Amino acid sequence: MSKNIPYKIYLEESELPKQWYNVRADMKKKPEPLLNPATHKPMTLDELSGVFCRELAEQELNETDPYIDIPEEIIDFYKMYRPSPLVRAYYLEKALDTPAKIYYKFEGNNTSGSHKLNSAIAQAYYAKKQGLKGVTTETGAGQWGTALSMACSYFDLDCKVYMVKCSYEQKPFRREVMRTYGASVTPSPSNTTEVGRKILAEHPGTTGSLGCAISEAVEVAVGTEGYRYVLGSVLAQVLLHQSIIGLESMTACDKYDIKPDIIIGCAGGGSNLGGLISPFMGRKLKGEADYKFIAVEPASCPSLTRGVYGYDFCDTGKVCPIQKMYTLGSGFIPSANHAGGLRYHGMSAVVSELYDQGLIEARSVEQTEVFEAATKFARIEGTLPAPESSHAIKVAIDEALKCKETGEEKTILFGLTGTGYFDMYAYQKFNDGTMTDYIPTDEEIKASVDTLPKI
Ligand SMILES: *Cc1c(COP(=O)(O)O)cnc(C)c1O
């Protein structure tokens, strides 16, 4: 039977999902509401609309509609790079000599190189529809900034990206991709904002941080007529847009009678994982099927496995709404030798709540073992994976090897979120043997978690 499954399953264009799936609608106990950072009261639609586009604010608050129509203009854009392939990892299975069947959903087949484009295009569309002039954002490794630049150029919106200075210098090619799509890219901290000037005065020569770049991007959005700030992960609206990954995967699985037992995703802010598992989780919540879901995070930034479940700031600048999530504290900064991505201190509220209810498991892995898995995967399956995606590869391999021991023929599905072309600095460290692991101590985590707002 499995012989009939092609190496790459491509759905027809006509099979592209027409609606996103909102897993919150099927959760009995929902995530806690976002709170206003000043009053600690739930954010209202009007308050949220000052930060996000109106329709995105509505999506953020929508806990009742399981399906939300994808506008025709977004479907048109999706057609340029979707449906993405569901690949049967025949070569990896053979190399591991496992009875397990391994599949991965590959989201790296677009110029931005990752799944982030799925939400970038939606956010740009709603901004355009509302008549805005442009959007601002931050980018660390650069995938989100690249995706947003592509989406904004498609809808003719201005895009201002604040890029963490060390990435700006280490990843000149990502920066140039953004500029090629018409975005302006400013190394952060910069002297273009008040907060940037303040940080530069206090820490001359600093190479920046994500939290600082967020604060600059927010300051510019709030202070510029016709602009909004947009975020590439964590929010419920982003998980909603990313459900396209899971919906396509489910359609392909159903079509070929593939029944995943284990579904694995890497977890930074939780958007690809949430998007991949959402429709399957919906079936599990309704008692129609059962799956084991595994979130994989770096041991150097272990929000699910070692963080606390509480209200925290989403950003270091403490200007965004507060949400209840698994968090290491908004001041937590992973060790400087951490090169493997997924460095966000918190986790999507939806993923956090599902994890708290025991519906998702979590594992943490160290970066050298992640790069070992990445290198193995590249050599066997041909695709050079992003370091972030390789966290999922590592655990998929672990699970397949367990099947080899027990003889179980489990079906494993994992999300391969992107390509690693722009991550060669990290690969270089691994190849040179200079990559090290760092696991934060309990004291470090406690000190950071102690700074959570008291709510
Ligand atoms: C941003 C990114 C991630 C992590 O973000 P999530 O919101 O957790 O999905 C994973 N993989 C790649 C390639 C990314 O660019």
The ligand as an SDF file (V2000), in Angstrom:
LIG
                    3D

 15 15  0  0  0  0  0  0  0  0999 V2000
   10.4480   31.7520   12.6730 C   0  0  0  0  0  0  0  0  0  0  0  0
   10.7500   30.3520   12.3420 C   0  0  0  0  0  0  0  0  0  0  0  0
   10.4080   29.3030   13.2190 C   0  0  0  0  0  0  0  0  0  0  0  0
    9.8350   29.5070   14.5940 C   0  0  0  0  0  0  0  0  0  0  0  0
    8.6780   30.2620   14.6960 O   0  0  0  0  0  0  0  0  0  0  0  0
    7.3030   29.6450   15.1970 P   0  0  0  0  0  0  0  0  0  0  0  0
    6.4120   30.8110   15.3640 O   0  0  0  0  0  0  0  0  0  0  0  0
    7.5460   28.9000   16.4530 O   0  0  0  0  0  0  0  0  0  0  0  0
    6.8260   28.7610   14.1210 O   0  0  0  0  0  0  0  0  0  0  0  0
   10.6600   28.0100   12.8270 C   0  0  0  0  0  0  0  0  0  0  0  0
   11.2290   27.7390   11.6430 N   0  0  0  0  0  0  0  0  0  0  0  0
   11.5880   28.7170   10.7720 C   0  0  0  0  0  0  0  0  0  0  0  0
   12.2350   28.3390    9.4850 C   0  0  0  0  0  0  0  0  0  0  0  0
   11.3400   30.0510   11.0930 C   0  0  0  0  0  0  0  0  0  0  0  0
   11.6810   31.0060   10.2270 O   0  0  0  0  0  0  0  0  0  0  0  0
  1  2  1  0
  2  3  1  0
  2 14  2  0
  3  4  1  0
  3 10  2  0
  4  5  1  0
  5  6  1  0
  6  7  2  0
  6  8  1  0
  6  9  1  0
 10 11  1  0
 11 12  2  0
 12 13  1  0
 12 14  1  0
 14 15  1  0
M  END
$$$$
